[in-house]
């Protein structure tokens, strides 16, 4: 049964400008492994975390580092959950799709219980 769906879209150039304007934002939003990624990948990961919050109906907000976006050897994106988010999604299947093209990064998350 689908418990939640979330989608988010990020303008990559605008996101890049935000990170340049506020350097501490990169550290706040992303784990050390994520921080090493190129800007289009960071924008997609930010969209993924926003889409996850929407899918979970997390009105109180979630800790950015508790949902790390990883890639399997096949390239398939997935979440690595920690802390409160791990407890929140316990027993659920969380599906993630990322895309970036034409200056836009997007993510879709589906949560099944």
C-alpha positions, 0 to 999 in steps of 0.5 A: 500500500502506498503511504506517501508520494513526494516530488521536488524540483530544483533549479541547479544554477539557483541552488549553486548560487545559494551554496556559494552565497552561504558556504556553511549550507553545503555542510548543513544539508549534506553528509561528507560523502555527498558533499564531494559530488558535483553540483547537479548531483547535489541539487538532485540529492537536495530534491530527494530529501525534500521529496522524502519529507513530503512523502513522509508528511514530515511537517516538523522537518527532518535532520538532513544528515539522517537521510543520505542519498547513495548509489548502488554499483548499478547506479540506482539511487537509494537512501541510507537512513539513520536516527529519527528518520530510520525509526520513521521509515522502519518496515517501509519500502522507500523508492527513489528516482533522481533526474537532472537535465536542462538546468533542473534536478528532480526527485520522486519518492514513494513510500510503501507500507 
